[in-house]
Amino acid sequence: MSSQTETAFLKLVNQHKGILFKASRIYADSLEDREDLQQEILIQLWKSYQNFKGNSEFSTWMYRVAINTAITYLKKEKQRTSNQTDTPHHFEVQTEDYNPAKDKQLEVFYSAVQELKALEKAIIFYFMEGMSHKEIGDNLGLSEGNARVKLNRTKEKIQQIIKKSGYEF
């Protein structure tokens, strides 16, 4: 692909980098794992960018790739070997403006999210991005009503996990 294509790709990724940070924060525990997962998502985005037809928003497509990559990556992570970095591209994405370690509430929330199942994590991820019940349903192959019910149950589950941890908001 041309350097013009790469420039356009990186510009779009940087515009939507919040998706990258949230997906890796929801699906990976340690800083190292998050960085690895971000890199893996970027690689998958780059590999499939030529297939992006523009039929949907770039961000919608990026969500799907990010979540699918995260789920697949976590399944493979146990079998991975450390020499699997033979990809020619190492993309740099500008870092977040804030430091989540300073925000205790966010840390408690993300640690609770770690205990959720894959579908619940995806639902919370989409909810955090401000998507409607219909959009969440469309992205996950659920009806709008089913998405609403699953979202409410997932929120309750997070609250229960946080209560069990003894943290008071």
Backbone as JSON, one array per atom type, in Angstrom:
{
  "sequence": "MSSQTETAFLKLVNQHKGILFKASRIYADSLEDREDLQQEILIQLWKSYQNFKGNSEFSTWMYRVAINTAITYLKKEKQRTSNQTDTPHHFEVQTEDYNPAKDKQLEVFYSAVQELKALEKAIIFYFMEGMSHKEIGDNLGLSEGNARVKLNRTKEKIQQIIKKSGYEF",
  "N": [[0.83, -1.19, 0.0], [0.35, 2.31, -0.54], [2.25, 5.15, 0.7], [0.59, 7.24, 1.04], [-1.85, 6.01, 1.55], [-1.19, 4.83, 3.97], [-0.78, 7.11, 5.54], [-3.36, 8.24, 5.55], [-4.72, 6.19, 6.84], [-3.42, 6.19, 9.41], [-4.14, 8.72, 10.26], [-6.93, 8.49, 10.53], [-7.01, 6.47, 12.52], [-5.76, 7.79, 14.65], [-7.65, 9.79, 15.08], [-9.66, 8.32, 16.21], [-8.59, 7.11, 18.43], [-9.38, 6.72, 21.04], [-11.06, 4.53, 21.06], [-9.29, 2.43, 20.77], [-7.8, 2.63, 23.18], [-9.82, 2.24, 25.12], [-10.82, -0.31, 24.43], [-8.55, -1.94, 24.84], [-8.17, -1.49, 27.53], [-10.42, -2.55, 28.67], [-10.28, -5.25, 27.95], [-7.74, -6.19, 28.64], [-5.49, -6.76, 31.35], [-2.94, -6.01, 32.62], [-0.54, -3.31, 32.16], [1.4, -3.94, 30.25], [0.15, -6.05, 28.83], [-1.99, -4.58, 27.83], [-0.7, -2.79, 26.12], [0.39, -4.62, 24.3], [-1.99, -5.69, 23.26], [-3.14, -3.39, 22.12], [-1.29, -2.97, 20.07], [-1.69, -5.32, 18.61], [-4.37, -4.95, 17.8], [-4.03, -2.7, 16.18], [-2.42, -3.8, 14.16], [-4.21, -5.68, 13.06], [-6.2, -3.91, 12.2], [-4.76, -2.53, 10.25], [-4.12, -4.63, 8.47], [-6.67, -5.3, 7.56], [-7.58, -2.97, 6.51], [-7.57, -2.43, 3.76], [-9.84, -3.73, 2.97], [-11.84, -2.22, 3.97], [-14.65, -0.63, 3.07], [-15.98, 1.69, 3.4], [-18.69, 1.62, 3.76], [-19.77, 1.78, 6.22], [-19.36, 3.91, 9.12], [-15.96, 4.8, 9.82], [-15.28, 4.55, 12.51], [-17.22, 2.73, 13.48], [-16.52, 0.4, 12.11], [-13.95, 0.14, 13.13], [-14.51, -0.37, 15.87], [-15.64, -2.96, 15.66], [-13.48, -4.46, 14.62], [-11.63, -4.05, 16.7], [-12.89, -5.25, 18.97], [-13.32, -7.91, 18.07], [-10.66, -8.64, 17.59], [-9.59, -8.37, 20.18], [-10.97, -10.37, 21.61], [-10.21, -12.71, 20.2], [-7.43, -12.49, 20.47], [-7.06, -12.76, 23.24], [-7.79, -15.4, 23.6], [-5.76, -16.67, 22.23], [-3.55, -15.81, 23.58], [-2.41, -17.34, 25.67], [-1.09, -19.36, 24.32], [0.79, -18.06, 22.9], [4.01, -17.2, 21.56], [7.04, -15.49, 22.41], [8.42, -14.58, 20.22], [6.86, -13.62, 18.19], [6.77, -11.25, 16.55], [6.96, -10.45, 13.87], [5.91, -8.63, 12.14], [6.08, -6.04, 9.73], [5.27, -3.44, 10.29], [5.23, -1.07, 12.87], [3.12, 0.62, 14.55], [2.71, 3.91, 15.79], [0.78, 5.38, 18.19], [-0.66, 8.3, 19.42], [-0.4, 8.93, 22.91], [-2.74, 8.63, 25.67], [-4.35, 11.49, 27.14], [-4.73, 11.6, 29.83], [-3.91, 10.12, 33.03], [-4.87, 7.08, 33.95], [-4.21, 5.72, 36.28], [-4.23, 7.55, 38.27], [-6.82, 7.96, 38.77], [-8.87, 6.65, 40.88], [-11.51, 5.69, 40.93], [-11.97, 4.98, 38.27], [-10.08, 2.95, 37.99], [-11.12, 1.03, 39.77], [-13.55, 0.52, 38.53], [-12.67, -0.51, 36.0], [-11.32, -2.74, 36.89], [-13.42, -4.26, 37.87], [-14.79, -4.7, 35.48], [-13.05, -6.45, 34.26], [-13.85, -8.91, 35.22], [-16.07, -9.62, 33.83], [-17.94, -11.47, 31.29], [-17.09, -12.1, 27.82], [-19.09, -11.09, 25.98], [-20.48, -9.36, 27.67], [-18.47, -7.52, 28.24], [-18.16, -6.38, 25.71], [-20.66, -5.17, 25.4], [-20.61, -3.23, 27.47], [-18.43, -1.75, 26.59], [-19.41, -0.65, 24.15], [-21.53, 0.81, 25.24], [-20.11, 2.66, 26.8], [-19.1, 4.15, 24.77], [-21.19, 5.64, 24.06], [-23.23, 4.59, 22.52], [-26.53, 3.84, 21.27], [-29.21, 1.65, 22.45], [-30.16, 0.3, 20.25], [-28.01, 0.54, 18.41], [-26.03, -0.86, 19.82], [-27.2, -3.37, 19.86], [-27.31, -3.87, 17.07], [-24.57, -4.02, 16.45], [-23.84, -6.28, 17.86], [-25.49, -8.29, 17.06], [-27.98, -8.53, 18.29], [-31.4, -8.03, 19.37], [-32.92, -4.79, 19.83], [-34.32, -4.62, 22.27], [-33.28, -6.85, 23.63], [-30.61, -6.1, 23.83], [-30.89, -3.9, 25.54], [-31.81, -5.14, 27.91], [-29.64, -6.89, 28.45], [-27.61, -4.99, 28.8], [-28.51, -3.59, 31.09], [-28.46, -5.69, 32.97], [-25.73, -6.24, 32.93], [-24.66, -3.84, 33.9], [-25.69, -3.95, 36.51], [-24.35, -6.21, 37.4], [-21.69, -5.3, 37.38], [-21.9, -3.39, 39.4], [-22.41, -5.07, 41.58], [-20.0, -6.53, 41.7], [-18.22, -4.47, 42.31], [-19.23, -3.68, 44.8], [-18.7, -6.01, 46.26], [-15.96, -5.83, 46.29], [-15.57, -3.98, 48.16], [-15.27, -1.31, 47.74], [-16.16, 2.08, 48.07], [-18.11, 4.45, 46.38]],
  "CA": [[0.0, 0.0, 0.0], [1.12, 3.54, -0.68], [2.46, 5.94, 1.92], [-0.61, 8.08, 1.15], [-2.83, 5.15, 2.22], [-0.76, 4.68, 5.36], [-1.02, 8.4, 6.19], [-4.81, 8.34, 5.74], [-5.04, 5.2, 7.87], [-2.95, 6.66, 10.71], [-4.95, 9.89, 10.62], [-8.22, 7.96, 11.02], [-6.78, 5.76, 13.78], [-5.51, 8.8, 15.69], [-8.92, 10.48, 15.37], [-10.52, 7.41, 16.98], [-7.7, 6.33, 19.3], [-10.08, 6.38, 22.28], [-11.57, 3.17, 20.89], [-8.14, 1.56, 21.02], [-7.47, 2.65, 24.6], [-10.89, 1.62, 25.9], [-10.87, -1.76, 24.16], [-7.42, -2.63, 25.49], [-8.35, -1.35, 28.98], [-11.5, -3.46, 29.07], [-9.96, -6.65, 27.7], [-6.43, -6.61, 29.14], [-5.3, -6.41, 32.74], [-1.7, -5.28, 32.93], [-0.11, -2.3, 31.19], [2.11, -4.64, 29.18], [-0.87, -6.73, 28.02], [-2.77, -3.55, 27.11], [0.12, -2.3, 25.01], [0.44, -5.71, 23.31], [-3.3, -5.79, 22.62], [-3.28, -2.22, 21.24], [-0.46, -3.24, 18.9], [-2.38, -6.37, 17.85], [-5.54, -4.33, 17.16], [-3.51, -1.85, 15.09], [-1.97, -4.7, 13.09], [-5.41, -6.22, 12.42], [-6.82, -2.8, 11.48], [-3.94, -2.27, 9.05], [-4.27, -5.76, 7.54], [-8.0, -5.34, 6.96], [-7.94, -1.62, 6.03], [-7.84, -2.46, 2.32], [-11.19, -4.26, 2.79], [-12.79, -1.24, 4.49], [-15.28, -0.06, 1.88], [-16.63, 2.96, 3.71], [-20.14, 1.44, 3.85], [-20.12, 2.22, 7.56], [-18.39, 4.86, 9.66], [-14.67, 4.2, 10.17], [-15.3, 4.2, 13.93], [-18.02, 1.51, 13.63], [-15.67, -0.69, 11.63], [-12.85, 0.02, 14.09], [-15.06, -1.06, 17.03], [-15.78, -4.39, 15.37], [-12.14, -5.06, 14.53], [-11.03, -4.0, 18.04], [-13.49, -6.26, 19.85], [-13.0, -9.25, 17.55], [-9.23, -8.88, 17.83], [-9.38, -8.55, 21.62], [-11.48, -11.69, 22.01], [-9.32, -13.71, 19.58], [-6.1, -12.31, 21.06], [-7.04, -13.3, 24.6], [-7.82, -16.86, 23.48], [-4.45, -17.12, 21.75], [-2.47, -15.26, 24.41], [-1.77, -18.39, 26.46], [-0.24, -20.19, 23.46], [1.7, -17.19, 22.14], [5.44, -17.22, 21.86], [7.51, -14.11, 22.45], [9.08, -14.18, 18.97], [5.84, -13.4, 17.16], [6.71, -9.83, 16.2], [7.56, -10.39, 12.55], [5.19, -7.7, 11.27], [6.96, -4.94, 9.35], [4.79, -2.15, 10.77], [5.03, -0.82, 14.3], [2.43, 1.91, 14.51], [2.75, 4.73, 17.0], [-0.46, 6.13, 18.4], [-0.45, 9.26, 20.5], [-0.9, 8.39, 24.17], [-3.88, 9.3, 26.28], [-4.03, 12.75, 27.8], [-4.83, 11.48, 31.28], [-3.29, 8.93, 33.61], [-5.93, 6.39, 34.67], [-3.75, 5.26, 37.59], [-4.56, 8.6, 39.23], [-8.26, 7.99, 38.97], [-9.2, 5.42, 41.61], [-12.83, 5.18, 40.52], [-11.79, 4.33, 36.98], [-9.36, 1.7, 38.24], [-12.06, 0.09, 40.39], [-14.49, 0.16, 37.47], [-12.03, -1.39, 35.01], [-11.0, -4.02, 37.51], [-14.69, -5.0, 37.89], [-15.08, -5.09, 34.09], [-12.2, -7.62, 33.95], [-14.54, -10.14, 35.64], [-17.22, -9.88, 32.96], [-17.79, -12.35, 30.13], [-16.73, -11.37, 26.59], [-20.23, -10.34, 25.45], [-20.76, -8.27, 28.61], [-17.43, -6.51, 28.02], [-18.48, -5.7, 24.45], [-21.84, -4.33, 25.66], [-20.15, -2.09, 28.26], [-17.56, -0.97, 25.71], [-20.27, 0.12, 23.26], [-22.26, 1.74, 26.08], [-19.18, 3.73, 27.16], [-18.91, 4.96, 23.57], [-22.4, 6.43, 23.86], [-24.13, 4.0, 21.52], [-27.9, 3.55, 21.69], [-29.5, 0.21, 22.57], [-30.29, -0.23, 18.89], [-26.66, 0.41, 17.85], [-25.37, -1.95, 20.53], [-27.81, -4.59, 19.33], [-26.87, -4.06, 15.68], [-23.16, -4.43, 16.44], [-23.65, -7.59, 18.49], [-26.46, -9.25, 16.54], [-29.07, -8.68, 19.26], [-32.49, -7.09, 19.18], [-32.78, -3.6, 20.67], [-34.8, -4.98, 23.62], [-32.31, -7.78, 24.24], [-29.42, -5.29, 24.15], [-31.24, -3.1, 26.72], [-31.85, -6.04, 29.07], [-28.27, -7.34, 28.73], [-26.86, -3.84, 29.31], [-28.93, -3.36, 32.48], [-27.93, -6.8, 33.79], [-24.28, -6.08, 33.0], [-24.41, -2.73, 34.82], [-25.95, -4.46, 37.86], [-23.26, -7.14, 37.72], [-20.52, -4.48, 37.71], [-22.14, -2.8, 40.73], [-22.24, -6.15, 42.57], [-18.56, -6.82, 41.79], [-17.6, -3.35, 43.01], [-19.65, -3.78, 46.21], [-17.94, -7.11, 46.87], [-14.56, -5.42, 46.46], [-15.56, -3.12, 49.33], [-14.98, 0.07, 47.38], [-17.32, 2.99, 48.16], [-18.01, 5.63, 45.5]],
  "C": [[0.88, 1.25, 0.0], [1.28, 4.25, 0.66], [1.27, 6.88, 2.13], [-1.71, 7.3, 1.88], [-2.48, 5.02, 3.69], [-1.02, 5.96, 6.15], [-2.51, 8.57, 6.5], [-5.26, 7.4, 6.86], [-4.65, 5.71, 9.27], [-3.74, 7.87, 11.19], [-6.29, 9.44, 11.2], [-8.06, 7.27, 12.38], [-6.55, 6.76, 14.91], [-6.77, 9.58, 16.06], [-9.79, 9.63, 16.31], [-9.72, 6.59, 17.98], [-8.34, 5.97, 20.64], [-10.63, 4.96, 22.25], [-10.48, 2.16, 21.25], [-7.84, 1.46, 22.51], [-8.54, 1.96, 25.43], [-10.95, 0.12, 25.69], [-9.76, -2.48, 24.89], [-7.58, -2.57, 27.01], [-9.4, -2.33, 29.48], [-11.05, -4.92, 28.97], [-8.62, -7.1, 28.26], [-6.17, -6.01, 30.52], [-4.09, -5.51, 32.98], [-1.38, -4.28, 31.82], [0.56, -2.96, 29.98], [1.13, -5.36, 28.24], [-1.68, -5.72, 27.21], [-1.99, -3.04, 25.91], [0.22, -3.36, 23.9], [-0.88, -5.79, 22.53], [-3.53, -4.6, 21.7], [-2.5, -2.45, 19.94], [-1.15, -4.27, 17.99], [-3.6, -5.81, 17.12], [-5.09, -3.47, 15.98], [-3.08, -2.69, 13.89], [-3.18, -5.23, 12.32], [-6.14, -5.13, 11.64], [-6.08, -2.55, 10.16], [-4.13, -3.37, 8.01], [-5.62, -5.72, 6.84], [-8.44, -3.98, 6.4], [-8.27, -1.61, 4.55], [-9.25, -2.99, 2.02], [-12.26, -3.3, 3.31], [-13.36, -0.46, 3.31], [-15.9, 1.31, 2.13], [-18.15, 2.86, 3.72], [-20.65, 1.84, 5.23], [-19.1, 3.28, 7.97], [-17.09, 4.12, 9.95], [-14.7, 3.73, 11.62], [-16.09, 2.91, 14.18], [-17.21, 0.29, 13.23], [-14.53, -0.93, 12.62], [-13.3, -0.68, 15.37], [-15.07, -2.56, 16.81], [-14.41, -5.08, 15.33], [-11.5, -5.12, 15.92], [-11.58, -5.1, 18.95], [-13.18, -7.67, 19.37], [-11.54, -9.61, 17.8], [-8.98, -9.16, 19.3], [-9.8, -9.94, 22.06], [-10.57, -12.79, 21.47], [-7.95, -13.69, 20.24], [-6.03, -12.96, 22.44], [-7.09, -14.83, 24.59], [-6.44, -17.4, 23.12], [-3.32, -16.81, 22.73], [-1.7, -16.34, 25.17], [-0.79, -19.21, 25.62], [0.84, -19.37, 22.76], [3.16, -17.37, 22.54], [5.95, -15.79, 21.73], [8.15, -13.66, 21.13], [8.09, -13.88, 17.85], [5.68, -11.91, 16.85], [7.34, -9.62, 14.83], [6.81, -9.44, 11.61], [6.07, -6.49, 10.96], [6.55, -3.59, 9.94], [4.69, -2.12, 12.28], [4.42, 0.57, 14.37], [2.55, 2.62, 15.85], [1.44, 5.5, 17.07], [-0.21, 7.07, 19.56], [-1.09, 8.73, 21.79], [-2.05, 9.22, 24.7], [-3.43, 10.56, 27.01], [-4.07, 12.64, 29.32], [-4.16, 10.21, 31.75], [-4.33, 8.2, 34.46], [-5.51, 5.92, 36.07], [-4.1, 6.29, 38.67], [-6.05, 8.59, 39.58], [-8.74, 6.67, 39.57], [-10.54, 4.83, 41.15], [-12.73, 4.42, 39.2], [-11.09, 2.99, 37.14], [-10.29, 0.64, 38.8], [-13.06, -0.4, 39.34], [-13.86, -0.84, 36.49], [-11.67, -2.75, 35.61], [-12.26, -4.88, 37.63], [-15.02, -5.52, 36.5], [-14.26, -6.32, 33.69], [-12.92, -8.93, 34.27], [-15.74, -10.48, 34.77], [-16.89, -10.88, 31.86], [-17.55, -11.49, 28.89], [-17.88, -10.54, 26.05], [-20.55, -9.15, 26.35], [-19.73, -7.15, 28.45], [-17.73, -5.7, 26.76], [-19.65, -4.73, 24.66], [-21.42, -3.07, 26.43], [-19.27, -1.17, 27.42], [-18.41, -0.07, 24.8], [-21.06, 1.17, 24.05], [-21.38, 2.94, 26.45], [-18.92, 4.67, 25.97], [-20.16, 5.75, 23.22], [-23.36, 5.88, 22.82], [-25.51, 3.74, 22.12], [-28.08, 2.03, 21.83], [-29.58, -0.43, 21.19], [-28.91, -0.45, 18.26], [-25.89, -0.72, 18.51], [-25.88, -3.28, 19.99], [-27.33, -4.9, 17.92], [-25.43, -4.59, 15.63], [-22.95, -5.84, 16.98], [-24.65, -8.64, 18.02], [-27.58, -9.54, 17.52], [-30.2, -7.74, 18.88], [-32.26, -5.9, 20.11], [-33.2, -3.9, 22.11], [-33.83, -5.88, 24.36], [-31.05, -7.03, 24.66], [-29.67, -4.48, 25.42], [-31.2, -3.96, 27.98], [-30.42, -6.47, 29.45], [-27.41, -6.2, 29.3], [-27.22, -3.59, 30.78], [-28.4, -4.44, 33.41], [-26.42, -6.66, 33.99], [-23.91, -4.94, 33.95], [-24.61, -3.19, 36.28], [-24.82, -5.38, 38.31], [-22.0, -6.37, 38.12], [-20.68, -3.89, 39.1], [-21.94, -3.84, 41.83], [-20.75, -6.46, 42.79], [-17.85, -5.72, 42.58], [-17.96, -3.38, 44.5], [-18.85, -4.85, 46.94], [-16.49, -6.72, 47.14], [-14.43, -4.46, 47.66], [-15.28, -1.66, 49.03], [-16.26, 0.91, 47.45], [-17.11, 4.16, 47.22], [-18.45, 6.85, 46.27]]
}
